[in-house]
Amino acid sequence: MATMLAGRLTTGGGGFAVEEVPVPEPGPGQVLVRVRAAGVCLSDVHLIQGMLAPQPLTGSKVTLGHETAGEVAVLGEGVTGLAEGDRVVLQAGEVRAGISCTRGVNIDGGWAEYTVAAADAVVPLPPGIPFEQACVIPDAVSTPWAAITSGANVRPAEAVAVWGVGGLGAHAVQLLRMVGACPVIAVDPLPAARERALRLGADTALDPADPEFATLLRAAAGTGGVDAAFDFAGVPAARDQALASLAEYGRLVLVGLTDRPFTIQDNLWFCRFRQRVLGHYGSRPEDLVDLVRLVGLRRLDLSGSISGIHPLADAAQAVEALERKEGNPIRLILKP
């Protein structure tokens, strides 16, 4: 039996390790994909830490990795429209046995030499997009895109602010500028992150700890505040600050994951100005298709999104580097 390396999480406190496992076989309607690049996300760190649980899960182990790009290796029975050798990127989620599943959470993901995907979860990849950039589009790019376009429904010339300019927030800055939001205000405690936000298209970058923060934000956004605020940090203080920044009819979109509660401190103000708080998670299948087209036609540049590349065998070290935020990364990549 052919074997391969895979980064596996054992539930119930069993920990994470790169192990040798059998190469999976595609069933009817599935394809086997040779993984060429896979992203390392903070959600993967949360899974390893136990903040997130891979449920419902068959068995006690799962291969991590919901950001995956590679080449079709084997076609399962009944698959049409694809051929061996096709360059592809995989949707982060798919339906199996009538259940909506997330790759690398409750079905095996892309931290492996090979992975299986439903044929309808495979998106063709134009030749001009490197695998390292393609693999981050599911989630690192598609999640902020969906939060902006279908979550907050941002319109051109609206004032917006982004809390947390990391893996998702950095792309949010690019995407908000692309859809015409103005001004785009970035908020991050790290000077390097603020400088990066300005390079990516933010009009203003602010330190949330600045004693004059509220005054500076209102000066940048206008006295009414921002029309849409995005929390990519998952930090209670950031969410409180973002909520306080909203204008009348303003929307706060919560994207960063946390196990801490969120409280609206001033309910009278919130109701009086008809503000909204929206939870957000992931994206729709069509978002990945749209983004691949945008990147392929050079409307969106992801060349600066890759902060480091690690061999699959060193997945644990990559996770530790992301957890410690070494070098303030946007995305770290694993390559089998």
Secondary structure by P-SEA (a helix, b strand, c coil): cbbbbbbccccccccccccccccccccccbbbbcccbbbbcaaaaaaaacccccccccccbbbbbccbbbbbcccccccccccccccccccccccccccccccccccccccccbbbbccccbbbbcccccaaaaaacccccaaaaaacccccccccccccccccccaaaaaaaaaaaaaccccbbbbcccaaaaaaaaaacccccccccccaaaaaaaaaaccccccbbbbccccaaaaaaaaaaccccbbbbbcccccbbbbbccaaaaaaabbbbbbbccccaaaaaaaaaaaaaccccccccccccccccaaaaaaaaaaaccccccbbbbcc
